[in-house]
């Protein structure tokens, strides 16, 4: 633990919040940690969230919010990931005017958390930082993303396509399944990294004469301020961080919208890959019901789905899924995944109270 990060606590008195009975209720933290950025929010632990209600994000009682870099330790390493997570939690509490002793529960939704050992690694240092009374939930970032679309209820399917990609689903009885999310070495073709990496490969192939000519060459060179495709190899390996590569997705989209066949094929293949991830989860969990027609929510989250113009990736994915599962209900979250994580933290307090009563 870095004592400097928590030095602010000596200057801040614990926040005093109260529920309807006048007892201290404290705060909860929700963290959304991705391969590009990490966001933490702080909310009062005594508030009630109705899963069926549609909220105006501006009306939610957010006490503080902070943003940091990547916390995916598969991408940046354990030390950098831990430092980022600790820094955003400390900064959020400082902005909220409170400290660690007021925290009742924390939910971390972090990309790269795939197995029990991943959770145990995070829990091991969290327990060294926070008091014993704090309740911890450590999940993949897809869980927080799903909760952001269902206002804290874990049911349905979520599809993330940002720097990385994953599909994850939950049933009402607690069963869960996932598809994708294995990182760029093992696929991830529908992610921002996957789309951009294919585009860079297409430029190199076109320059070599091994592939068709494409306006991706001109557009990517202009975007990177390079003068020749030969320089792309050096640019790529100078820093292979996933977020840096994925930042080229807008160039691929604009090239496809301009009619480039190579860029269009990359996006079409990505649509099929992402749709197949959703279909795999739906099939495993029978979210569509025995007849295949039952309704289920599909939450769509991630930078790849944002700022699309004539080439609407999310809409193309939905067309593919609707062919097999007409009951799918697409949801674009009104709140960010970090708030979804905070709602899960709130729910964990309620469940703990039920089982302890």
N, C-alpha and C positions, 0 to 999 in steps of 0.2 A: 504494500500500500504506500502511495506517495503522500506523505504528510502535508507537503506544500499544497496539493490539490484541495485539501480539506481545511486549510488555514482559515478560511472565511468563517468557519463555525464558531470560532472564538469571538467573533463580532456580532453573531446573530443569535437571538433567543429563539427557542422553539416556538413555532407557530401554534396558536391555540385555535383549533376549529371545534365546532360543537355540532352534534346531531340534534334531532328533535327533542331528545331527553336531556340535553345539556351536558352530555359526557364528551370527553375528548375523543375525536375520531381520527386525527392525523391525516396523512397523505399517502398516495400511491404513486409509483413511477411506472411509466410504460415506455419501452425502448424498442425502436425499429432499427435493426442494424443490417446494413447491406454492404455490397462490395464497393459501392461508391461513397455512400454517406451513412451517418448514424444520427437518428433523432431521438431525443428523450423529452417526455412531457410529464408534468406533475399535476395531479388532480386531488381534490379533497376526497378522503376515503368514505365520508358519510353520505355522499350523494346517491340518489337512486337513478338507475338507467333502465328505461323501458325498451326491451329489445325490438318492440314493434313500432316504436315511435321514430319519425324522421326528424333529425335534429339539424338546426342551423349551426354549422361549425362555430360561428361567432358567439353562440349562446352557451356553449359548453364552458364549465368553470375551470379553465386551464390556468393554473397558478404560475407556471413557468415552462419555458421551452428552450432547448439548446441543441445545436447541430455540430457534429464532428465528422471526421473522415471515415474510412472503411473500418468495419469491425469484423469482417470475414477473415478468420485467421488462416484459412486455406490460401487466401490471396495475399495478406500482408504479414502473416506470422503471428504467433501467440502474444508476444510482448506488445507489439503495436496495437493489436486488437484489444487487449486488456486495458492498455493506456487510454485508448479512445473511449471505451465504455465507461471507465471510471471518471474520465474528464467530463463527459456529457452528463452523467448523473450528478456529479458535484456542481457543475455549472447550473444545472436546472434547479437544484435545491437552493443554491445561492440566489438565483433570480426569484425563487418563490418565497424567499425570506424565511427559510426553515433549515433543518439539518437532518442527519441520518436517524436521530432518535424519534422523530415524528413519523418516519416511514412505517406503514403497516404491511405493505406488500409491493413486490416488484415483479413485473413480467417483462422478460427480455425475449424478443423475437429476432433472432440473429441468423443470417444466412451462413451456411456452413455447419449448423447444428443439425446433424443427421442421425447420430447414434447416442447411446447412453454415455459413452466416454466423453463425447463433446459436452453434454450437459454437466457431467461431473467435473470437468475441467473448469467451467465457468462457475459452478456452485462452490467449488473449493476456495476460490479467492473472494467470491461475494460474501461468504460466511466470515471471512477475516475482516471485511470492511464494515459490515452492518451488524447491528445488535441482534441478539438471539431471537427476539420476538418477531422479526421480519419474515413474512412468508414469500418464498421465491417460486417463480415459474420460469423455466428456461425452455424455449421452443424454437423451431425454425421460423424464419421471418414470414413464411407463408401463413402461419397460424395467426399472427398479428394482422396480416393483410386480410384474411378471411373475416376476422372479427371487426375490421373497420367497415366492411360492407354489410355485415349482419348485426351491427351494434352490439357486439359482444357475445352473440350466440354462435356456438361452433356447430354449424350444420350446413351442408352443401359443399361446393367446390370453389377453390380459388385458383386463378391462373396468374402468375407473375411473369412478366417479361420486362426486365430492366437491364442492368449489366449482366445478370444471370437470369435463368428461367426455371420455373418449377410449377407443377400442378399438385394440389393437395386437397383432400376431401375428408369430411367427417359425417358420420350418421348421428341420428338423435340418441342412439344407445352407446355412443362413444367409440365406435370403430373408426379407424382412420387408414388412409392409404395415400401414397404419393407416387408421382412419376416425373422423371427428369430431375434436374437439380444436381447432377453429378459433376458439374464444372466443365470447363472448356476442353480439357484433355479427353474426357469421356463422352463428348458430344455437345449438348447445350446449343444446338444449331438454331433454335428459335430465340435465343437471347440477344441482347444488344451486342455482346461480345461476338457471338456466333455470326450474326448478320454482318458486322463490320469486318471480321476476320475473313469471311468468304469474299467480301468486296476487295480487300487488299490482295488476296490470292488471285482474284480475277484480273486485277491490274498487272500483277507480275506475269501471269500467264499470257495476257495480251501483249505485253512488251516482249516476251520471249518468242512469240509466234505460236504458242501452244494453245491459245484460246482466242475466242472472238474479240474483236475490237469493242471497246465500251467507253461511254463518256464518263464512267467512273474514274478513268485514268486522269482526265483533265480536271474533273471536279475535286477529286481527292488531293491531287497535287496542289491545286489552288488553295484548298482548305488548310493544308499543312505547310503552305509556303515553301514547297519544294519545286525544283526545276526539272527533274527527270525521274521516271519510274525507278531507275537504279538506286535512287536515294531512299526509296520506301523501305528497303531491307534494313538499312541503317537506322531509320526512324523507328521501325517496329521493334528491333531488338535493343535499342537504347533504353527502353523502359517497357516491359511487357505487362504492366499492370492492366488488369481487366477493364477498369473504368476508362483508362486512356484509350484503349482500342475501341471500346463501345461508344465513345464520344463521336465516332464517325457515322453513326446510324442516320442522322439527319441528311448527310450527303447521299447515302444510299436511297433514302426516301425521295429526295428531290430528283435524283437521277432516274428513278423508276417513274415518277410523275411526269418527267420529260420524255418518257417513251423508251428508255434504254432497256433492251431485251435482257441483258445480263443482270441488271439490277432488279428487274421485275421477276426473273426466275429465282433469284436469291430470296426475295420477299415471299413469293408463292411457296417455295419449299419451306420457309420458316413458318408460314401459316399452317401447312400440313403437319409439321412437326409439333407445333403448339397444340393444335386441335387433337392430335393423337395422344398427347399427354393427358388432356382433359378426358377424352373417351376412355382411356385406360383406367383412370381413377373412378369414373362413373360406373364402369362395368364391374370393377372389383367390389365396390360398395353397394351396387344396385340402387344408386341414388335416383335412377329413373323409374323405379318400381319394377315389379315382375313383368308388366306389360310393355315396359320401355317408354311409356308416355307420361309418367308422373312428373309433376313440377319439382324443380330443385333450383336453388340460387347458384349462379356462377358469378363470382366477384372477379373483376378484371383490374389488375393493378400493375403499374410499371411505366417507365419512361418510353418504352417502345410503343405503347398505346396512346401516347400523348402527342399533340401537335401534328397529327396526321391531317393531310388535306384531301386530295382526291384518292390517295392510296390509304384506305382505312384498314389497318391490320386487324383491329379488334372486330370490326364488322365482318371481315372475310373469315375470321376464325368462327364467329357465330354462325355464319352460313353453313360451314362444314359440320358443326355440331348439331344444328337444327335438322339436318338430313336424317340423323340417327336418333336424336333425342329432342322431339318437338316441345317437351315440357320445360326446357331450359329457360331460366329467367335471368337475363344479364343484369348485373348491378355494377354501376360505377360508384365507388364509395364517396360519400360527402365529407368524410373525415380521413385524416392520414392514418397509416398503419400504427404509428406510435400511440395514437388515441385508442385504436383497437386493442393494443397491448395493455393500456391503462384500464380499459373496461374489463379485460380478463383478470387483471390484478384485483379490481373491485369485486368481481364474481368470486374469486378465490377466498376473499375475506368472508363473504356471505356463506359460502359452502363450509368454511372452517367453523363459522358460528353455528351453523345447523348441526354439524356433527359433534360439536363440543357441548351443545345444549342438552 
